[in-house]
Amino acid sequence: MSVIHHFRGNKGGWDWEDVSVQDYGPARPDVSVRRFISRQDNSNNMELRYFELAPGACSNFEQHNYEHAVLVLRGWGTIRLEEEVFPIQFGDAVFVESDEIHQFRAAEDEPLGFLCVVLDKELRVMVHGEQKLVMFDDETGEPKPTPVKA
């Protein structure tokens, strides 16, 4: 059955009907994620998520063996792709290749919000094999000692 999650943003917030706000993880307390379309909505092929980074916050500096597409919906900031940093803003679309090291960072003065589309986890395994996630230190760029599976 198809699903519609109506936008319910108010007072500058970005929220949708029947979509919970989830923490991105303890290492990134100023980053949240809302999962719109996924297995919980009967999608077997894709996940659509909205990530929001508080002013000055950043996503994980990571590398994984699947691609994703991003559309910036709110604010501005940067994306680090390997060793290069590029400005991004409302309306920009970004394609992150499989195995490309990347990190999103919000500007200091406003949140950065973006939609992110990836294959469903089970489909990612079928297409790309066993899921691999490598985390990197934000400052040194060196891999963290213990890689984590995605």
N, C-alpha and C positions, 0 to 999 in steps of 0.2 A: 504494500500500500504506500502511496506517495505521502510525503510529509511536508508541511509548511511551518516554518518557525518565523513568526511575525516579529519585525523589529520593534522593540519596546524601549529604545534608548530615550532617556530624558535627563534634563539637567546636566548635559554634557557627557552622560554615560552611554556606553554602547552595550546594550543587552537585547536578548531575543527571547521570545516566549518559549518556555519549556527547555531552555538551554542553560545548564548550570555553569557557574564560573569555577574553574579548577586552578589550583596552584600549579605552577610549572615545576616546582620542586624546591627543596630547602636551600639549595645553592643560589636560587634566583627568586627571592621573595617579592620582588617588584615586577614579576612577569606572571600573567595569567593566561589561561587558554579556555576557550569555549568550543566544544566539539558539536558542530551542527549536524553534519551528515556522516553517519558511520553505521556500524552494525546495529547500534541501538535504534536506528531509523530504517532498518532493513536494507541498507546498502551493502552489497557484497563486493564492491569493486573500488570504492574510493572513500576518502575521509576529507571533509571540509572543516577546517578549524579557523577560529579567529584568535590571534595572539595579540595581547596588549602589553606593552612595555611602559612602565612609569617613566617620567622624565629622567634622563640619564641612565636608565637601566639597559641591560643587554641580555640577549639570549645566550644559550650555551655556545661556546666556541667549539664546534664539533664537525665530525666527518662521518657520513653513513653511506651505505651502498645502495641508496635509492634516491631518485630525483624528486624535487617538488617545485611547484609553481606558487608564486606569491603575488598578491595584489595589495598595494598599500591603500588603505581606506582612511587613515587618520594620521595627521601630523607629518613629521619628517625625521630624518636621522641618517644613518649610514648602514651599509652592508659591507662586511669584510669578506672577500672571496680570495682564499689563499692569502697572499701578502698584500693585495691591493684593497683600498677602501674607496667606496663609491657613495656619493650622496643619493638618497632616495627620499621621495615625498609623495603626497597624496596623488593617486592615479598611476604611479609607476608599477610596472609588472616586472617581476624578476623570475628567471628560471635558474635553479640551482642544480647543477649536474650531479649525478651519482659520484660519490667519493670526493666531492669538492669540499674543502674545509671552508666553513662559513660562520658568520655571526652577525646578528642584527643589533643595532644600538640606537636608542631613542635620543633625540636632541635633549639638551639640558632643560629646555623651557616648556616642553609639552610631551604628552604621550605619543607613542608610535603604535598604531594598530594596523594589522594586516591579516588578510585571508591567506590561508595556506592549504593547498590541495596536494594530497599524496594518494598513492594506491592503498587500499586496505591492507592491513598487516599480513594476512594470509596470502593475498595476491602478491605482495612484495616478495615474500619467500619464494613463490612460484616463479616470479620473473627474475629476481636478482639473487636468489639463493639465500643461505642463512644470513640473517640480519646482523650487521656489524655496526657498532657505534664506537667511535674513538673521541674522547673528550680532550681538549687542549687547555693549557693554562692561559688565561686571558692576557697576562703580562708577558710571559716568555715565549708563548707559542709552542712550547714543548708538550708532547703528549703526556697526559696524566698517567701515573703508574699502572692503574688497573683499568683496562678497557672494559666497557659495559655493553652487554648485548642490548639491542634495540627492542 
